[in-house]
Each structure stands twice: as C-alpha cells, then as structure tokens.
Amino acid sequence: MYKIFYEQRALIFPNIEEKDLDLDATSLELASYEVEKVHSFLRQWLVVNLTEDVTIDGLSPEVLSAALLRTFRMAPAAGGVVFSDGCFAAIQRYGIPDLPKGHVEDGEEVSATALREVEEETGLKDLTIVRQLPSSWHCYLYNDEWRLKQTSWFLMTTADDSHVQPQLDEDITEVTFLSEYDLEWFLKNTYRSIAETLGEELKVESGKWKTAN
C-alpha cells in the first residue's frame, strides 16, 4: 500500500507499493489519457478542502509514476529515529513534536543525509545506522510549486546523548529523549505521516528495549 499525505488527509493506493514506482524518469513516456486523468485528479485533490481520505484502486504503477512526475517536483529528504538507553530523540518545531530530517543535497547518499541532518538538528554525535525504516511521503506547496517529499528514515543509535543542541535557525526549539511512556503522546501529536509510517516501528523498538531490561 502506498500513501501520500497532505496535512491531515491521505491519498491511498492499496494495490501499489513504493518499490513499484519509478520517479527517476527523465521523460514522461506515458503521455496518455489515463495519465492526464490522474494528474487532473491530483491537482483537484490538492486544492479542494477535503477532510476525509481518498482511496484509488486499479491504477498501474507506471501510470501513477507518470502522473506524480507531472504533478509534483520531487523533494527527497532523509532523517533518523535515534535510540539511546531505550528512549528516542524527538524535536519540537513550530510547537509540533517531530523527528530530525532534512533535504538530500545533490550527489549525497540518503544515509549520509540522514546522519548529517540528525547531527545538525539535534547536536547528537557518534551516530550509527542500524537499519533503514519505511519511507514517508507528504506533499506541500512551496513558492507556488507543488512538491512531493519522500523522507527516507533510518533507525540509529548514539554513543553520546549528553550534549543535545536544537538547531534554532531551523525553528527547532527543543530536543528531548522520549521513553515508551511518552510514545502515545508523541504519536497523537506529531504529523500523521510520521505516526502512520513509523508508529509500529517505534513501538517495536521500545518493546525490544523494555524486554531487554
């Protein structure tokens, strides 16, 4: 299942997996009526004030990929879920609990982006990637241009959590380590794209630590 989030609503494609999409194409070979129809729907969905989710079934990955490329500018990003002593690092940005992440620079590997952005936004050092987590997808309007952000997430550990420093020039006001007892609060108040994409992973990792201790 593939989901795109916009604010608090989602566009759901139940028969398509992220791995089936091809968003690196340099040209749109499928300039077909079906692609144009999906593109028009996406543009309408973005501007109509809906509150409920919309599910679209029966599309091929090729058609959806072409329609997405026609609708959005891709904005790849990467970030991390950093565990230390059974707690994970969360940030506060614009008063919303979030996870550290940022845009991928040209020529940069997503894993390198994740490590760099986590260190920049939290001050944490000695970071080690354990494994890759599911990606989240959300869209937003920037300078009159619709962008689709795929955030590649990585599970990390740190050897030193004693010196955290929020990146104030990125509007991050706080870095805290949250325990399993804070998890429900975090998932309720963070962005839906994060809660739905990483919620189970956070529960599993917190549960592993609880069992080990």
N, C-alpha and C positions, 0 to 999 in steps of 0.2 A: 504494500500500500504506500502511495506517495501523497504527501500533503504539502500544500503551500499555505502559509499563514499570513494574514493581513490584519493587523491589530488583534481583535479577539475573535475573528472568524477564520474558517479554514475552507479551502477548496480541496476536495478529497478525490483521488483517483484510485479506486480499490483494486483495479486489475493491473496496475503499473508499479514497478519497483524502481527506485532511484538508479540502480545499476543499469537499467534498460534505456535510460535517457542518453542522448548524445547532444551535449550542449557546447561542444567544441567545434562544431561545424563552421566553416568559413563562408559557406553559401547555403541558401535555402533551396534545396533541390525540389522539395515537395511544395511547390507554389500551386497548390490545388485549392479547389473549392472547400474541401473539408478543413484544410489548414486555416484558410481565411475565416471560416465559420467559427472555429475555436478561438482564433485571435480576436475576433469581434466580441465573442462572449467574454473573454478575459478582460478586455478593455471596459466592457459594461460592468462586469463584476467589481472591478476596482473602484468605480465611481458611484455605483448605486449603494445607497445606505442600507445594507442588509445587516441583520444581526445573527441570522442562522447560518449554519454550514451548508455548503452545496456539494453534492456528490455527482461525479460524472463517470459513467461506466461505458465500456465498449470502445474506448479510444485506443489506437495503436501507439506505442512509444515513439515511433517516427513522426507521426502527426503531432503529438503533444510537444515533442522536442522542437519541431519547426515552428509551432505556434508560440512557444515560450521565447524562442530566439527573436521572433518578430515583435513580441510584446515588450520584452524587458532587455535592459543591459545587465549582463551578469556581473555580480559583485562578490567574488569569492572571499571568504573570511575563515578564520580558524581560532580556536580557543581551547581552554582546558578546564577540567574538573580536577582540582588538586587536593589530594587527601594527605593528611598528616595526623597521626595518632587517632585515626577514626573519624576525624572531622574534615569537612571540605571548605575550601576558600570561596567566599561569596563577596561580591562588591555591591555597593549602593551607588546607582547612577540615576539622577533625576528622581531620587526618592524611591526607586524601584529595586528590589533585590535582583541581582543578575549574576552572570558568570563572566570572567575576563575573556575577551576575544577582540579581534581586530582584522583589518583588511590584509589580504595577501599582496605583498609587493611583487612587482614584475620580476619573474625569474626565481621567485622564492618558493621552496617546497612548503606545503601546508603544515607539515610537522614543525618546520623551523619557524613559521609564522606563529603557531600556537605557543611555542616556548618563548619567543620574543615578546608577544603581546601579553602573556601572563606575567612575565617578569616586569614589563613596563607598567602594567596597570595595577599590580599588587605589590611590587617590590620584592617578591619571593625569588630566591636564587636556588642554585643546586637542584634544579628541576629535572626529573627523569620521566620520560614517557613510558607508561606500562602497556597500553594498547589503545587502538582507535575505537571511538564510540560512534553511534549513529549520528548522521548529519541532520541539522535542522535547516528548514527553508522558510524564509519570510520575505515579503516584498514591501517596498516603501517608495515614496515619491521624493526625489531629490533634484532640485533645480529644474522642475518641470519634466523630469525624466523618470520613468518607472524603472526601478532596479529590483532584481531578484538576488537575494543573498543566500548562498549556500554556506553555512558555517560547519566546517569540519571540526569535530570535537575529539579531544584526546584525554584519556584518564592519565593522571600524573601523580607523582609523589614528590615531596621536597624533603631535603635533609635538614633544612633550617627554616622554621616558621616564626622565628623570634623577631624579625625585622620586616614588618609589613609597612608599605607606604602607598597610599592611594594616589593615583595619577590625577592630580587636581585639574590640570589643563584639559583633561578629557571628561571633566564633570563627574569624576568619581570621588565621593566624599568619605567613603569608609570601606575598609577591608576587614572582614571578620571570618573566623572559622566556625562553622555551624555543625552541631552534633546531630545525631539521629533524632533527638528530641525536637530539634528546630526544623526538621525536614518537611513536615506537613505544612508549617507556616511558610517556608520558602516556596514550595510548590504551589501553594494557594496564591501567593502574591507576586511571583515572578511572571515573566512573559509566558503566554500559553505555548508558544513554540518550544520553549525550553522545558516546561513542565511535562508536555506530552512526549517529547523526544527523549529526554534524559531522566524522567522521573523514576522509571523502573530500574535504570542503571544505578541511580543514586541509592535507591532502596536496597538493591543487591549489595553494593559496596559497603554501605553502612551495616548491613546484616552480616557480612563477612567479618568485619572488624568486631562486631558485638560477639559473634561466635568465638572468634579467636581470643577474646579477652574474657 
